[in-house]
Amino acid sequence: MSYDNWKLSNPIDDGYVYEMVSSCCGCHYEEDEHAYVIWCKHCGNECDIIEDYEYKQIRYDEYLENKADAKRKYNE
């Protein structure tokens, strides 16, 4: 696949598989059919579900924010 076709294509069409993960810690989740609640398997908290690449981006953004905060604190 050429770069131009890859850039214009849908991520689902690229052959990559995205998983749905919990928004709290990025682990797999369980759905309670009767209560319509989603539970994280790792921490046991009620949570939302998002795609794994969204969770990774959120964590990366938090890392950059923490890094900038540390730099500001160090330069004071």
N, C-alpha and C positions, 0 to 999 in steps of 0.2 A: 504494500500500500504506500503510495507516495505521501510526502509530508502534507501537501495541500488537501488530499482526500482525508487523511487522518485528522487534520485540524478542523475540517468541516463536518466530520462524521459525528454521529451520536455515540456517547460512551458505551451504550449497551451494544452497539454494533461492532465495537472494536475487539470483541472476544473476551473482554475482561468481565469478571463476575463480581458484583457488589453484593455484600451481605448486609442485612439489617441488624443493627446492634443497639444496645441500650444507650441512652444519652448520658447516663450518670457515669459509667466507667468503661463503656465500649465492649462489654461482654455480651454473650448470648442472653436471650430473654425467654420467658414463658408467658403465655397468654392464659388468663383465667376466663374460660368460656362463659361462665355463669355471671361473673361480675364485670366483664369487659374491662379488666385491669391488666396491665402488663407489669411483670415483676422481673427484676434483674436476677439472674442466677448467681452472680458473684456476691453482690452485697445485700440482696434480698429487699431492696427498696423498690417502691413503685416508681416507674419512669416512663418516658416516651421512647419511641424507637426512631432511629435515623439511620441513614446509610453509612457504611464504614468510612468512606472517604470524607463525609461531612464531619464525622467525629474526629478524624485525624486533623482536618483543617481547623476545627475549634481548638483542639489541643495545641496545635502549632501557633495559632494566634495568641493563646494564653501564654505560651512560652516567650514569644516576642514581647508581649506586654510586660511580663515579669522581668525579662532581660533589660528592657528600657527603664523600668522602675528602679532596678538595682543600679543601673548606670547613673541615673539622676541622683539617687541617694549617695552614691560614691563621690560624685562631683560636687556635692554641697559643701 
